[in-house]
């Protein structure tokens, strides 16, 4: 049992991050913390893909390095996904700035009351 | 000819950049540039579609890296349909947005970016590439939803962003599982490799589950639809129309692509549970979407829940997985895009003319604003599925497919969905045609269109001779100029009698677009049978 867990500890961490991120998005009332939760969630997925690319005793994918090589593709995919994640965070923060200007708070419940009063 | 495929993605992106840069030199130059880009897009899409339907699928290798290692663009009948739909709807909504706004160059840059993302999703043959385009589409859509004034659109957009990102991330995780199982990302290659791995492998199951749940969020299948009503109701009318007509539609196309091109129909046959999940999603969407729609007071929220219900039909067709149902799904996707986009535009038009935005305020609309009322009536009945409108043909094929496959529970729900659709549209139509207009005090609120609250637009539109060059919609300059003052006089004209339509807020372009959508919703129904036959070879290949 312990051995099985030890072998997969990286996967477990990745899945744990997914759970933490989801919980932060749902459980937190602060909008900025929700966005942080979204980032944690995405990071979990990035790490999952990176872990799958790990091969014991493999070298970087350079022809001069000795075989076996690791596949470079997951790293490239994650670079792309990180760029997407940064853009999403930027848009989300931009929206949050506007919401703060409008309502003067970042607390979800307080905003809901303000919207209901409108 | 295959060089046209990447150009169709590139043209809107370049248009978007030009619109943004032109905005630095001179404000309010976005609209003509967007029309130019969308016009080129329509022409290119039509040429491509004719080619594909004549000679079969087109494959294009990006950057000289041959498939399955490089990214491949594949256009078959389904993709070509989506590309044409995206281009035509984008051009149509532009005709409406000319006077209705928003007017900033940044808006049109984002608008074209959305078109690029949707086209990219439609033509790609690589699952990771599809994820990237899915996110481009998402980012553009979030920004567009937020383009209205005030806090509400921003809140709706943030909710959309958080939920949409989770959906897209699940999609990415699904891709990761498929990649771990097979080591490839090319759709055609995945189809063979996944079969080699085995359809009972937990990796393949996990991949299917994650990809489908991710797309369910994007399509807004019940209960993952919660972002949709807020986003559609919070966005400016032009944006609601564009997003409701295209974003979920292309996501549904992606579902068809993932289920049939990547996992293939054999996977569905081998795993009853996969089919059950799809049927459950479809039934829940159709029933709950309609039931919630009936209880809505705000017109745009009602239409949003109606979308939840209509996309249930498409998911149901995917679950049935025979050629009749899939033909129906494609016809319904196109039809729904035209009808729902048209309905949102009609709502915007009616709101601009009379200020009515809730079901109760529509009472007696036929007398006050016959054009809007007529268009709404035609589009609503088309959506219910009265022959010969396109809504009927789509539903008919899907229902027929369900009966052929002997999926009785689904077939019953699909037939019932017509009644459910009637339930929420009938109460609006009844108010429009069979109730007296409200007393002078009711419905007199100033036209609350997004354009009305934009400051300083009158002078800006007047000083821009370049915009007037556009034919057909040139006359709406006057409508723009008097927008601010026109809303003020609204109250007095209500008191004067039934002639309380605020004509100054309604441009010829807006009316023409709405009427065109209504006409198209019927005309497409007549052409749908021909289209079904054109689609036959594509769907046979898909189900092979």
Interface residues (C-beta under 8 A of the other chain):
Chain A: X18 X22 X25 X31 X34 X35 X38 X41 X42 X45 X48 X49 X52 X71 X73 X74 X77 X80 X81 X84 X87 X88 X91 X92 X95 X96 X98 X99 X102 X103 X111 X115
Chain B: X128 X131 X132 X135 X138 X139 X142 X143 X146 X150 X151 X152 X154 X155 X157 X158 X161 X162 X165 X166 X169 X172 X173 X176 X179 X180 X183 X185
